[in-house]
Amino acid sequence: MKLTETDIKILNILSDEGRMSYVDLAKELDLSRVAVRDRINQMQEAGIIEKFSVVINSEKVGKGVSAFFNVDCDPTHLVHVAERLAENPKVASCYQMTGPSTLHTHVLVEDFNELEKFINEELYALDGITRVESHILLRRFKSRTGLKL
């Protein structure tokens, strides 16, 4: 599916306000509600819009420590390690990367005791990990919640 200028406007508006109604979107774009709904449905069917979700402030729900891990794995264990990390509810994201580390993982936990427990009992317990480098978030200046076109 090739995106039109209208599609791009819809996507940019939804990336800021995912709960905006079809009626409000239609008013803002000077289109009918049905036209907006149809465009969104087409973008969902094409996989351009993967899902609608809510962004939760992790600190306000008791996840006060945000840590990033660069994890090196033996190549034969990479998929297994990545799948186990992706299944862990403490892991917010996990990506295979190029560069000096294999996996880049973002973890959200309640406190430093939970972080230590995660590292020792859940991360280091995975077979195939050869090195772990950690970084603790001190302050967030920007967090991307959606792609802007």
Buried (B, 14 or more C-beta within 10 A) or exposed (E): EEBEEBBEBBBEBBBEEBEBEBEBBBEBBEBEBEBBBEBBEEBEEEEEBEEEEEEEEBEEEEBBBBBBBBBBBEEEBBEBBBEBBEEBEBBBEBEEEEEEBBBBBBBBBBEEEBBEBBBEEBBEEBEBBEEBEBEEEEEEEEEEEEEEE
